[in-house]
Each structure stands twice: as structure tokens, then as C-alpha cells.
């Protein structure tokens, strides 16, 4: 019986070369066409919508606080505001202003000024303004 001229070593070498070439091709294609993730904004009618499709449902007051911060930012652009004022205005004895501020910061909706005064002074971020926008148009 005649042999085809290829031995096992030649076949292994050819297979390695083929796999290497396919991997290079796939890596090149991935660099040229990176994966794209769709961005969605979904909200809840009870709570405020935030980027990423999540809703502010951990506290009934977070959406209201976000609206309050937006109103303050329109009247006093570029200023930090103490969240304690919001809690005092609504007479919310059960809510801790620091926790409310931290929850909004976790979602990227506010920046907290770190100071020695230990008050939760916050500034509405661009993401926060985007999250407030649908609610602002509903109120008009």
C-alpha cells in the first residue's frame, strides 16, 4: 500500500499553522470591529429612571431628591447643595441625608463634596441631569 507522503508530524504542523492563522484573523477582526453594547433607558412610573435601565426604587424619596437637586441646579448653577435641606423641607425624620446622597452617588447621578464638615453636599452630574429630563417634561 502506497503512502500519501504525509506523516503525523506534518499533519500536526499543518493543523497548528491553520489554528494560528484563524486565531490571528479573529483577533484582527475583533480589533477592527469591537463589540457594541446597546444603551437603553427604561424607567419606572413609581421611581426615577437612571442610565443603564435600573430604577431608583431603594427609597421612595430618591426620585424626588433628584428633581429637587435639578431645580436647585437651575437656580444656582455650579453650586453644591446640602441634602440635609431636602430632608428638613419634607420633614423626613426616617431618612438619613447621607444615605440618600450615597445612593445617588452609587448610580453616578451626583458627586459628593468630601469635606470635614461631614455634611452631604452634592452636585448633580450630567448623568443626573439626563435621568431627571423625562420627569421634568412630564411635569409641564
BELRAJO-V106864 format. One record per helix or strand of 3 or more residues. SS is the DSSP state (a for helix, b for strand). FROM is the first residue (numbers start at 1). TO is the last residue. If there is no record, write none. Layout:
SS_FROM_TO ; SS_FROM_TO
//
This chain:
a_8_32 ; a_62_75 ; a_83_89 ; a_97_106 ; b_110_113 ; b_121_124 ; a_126_139
//
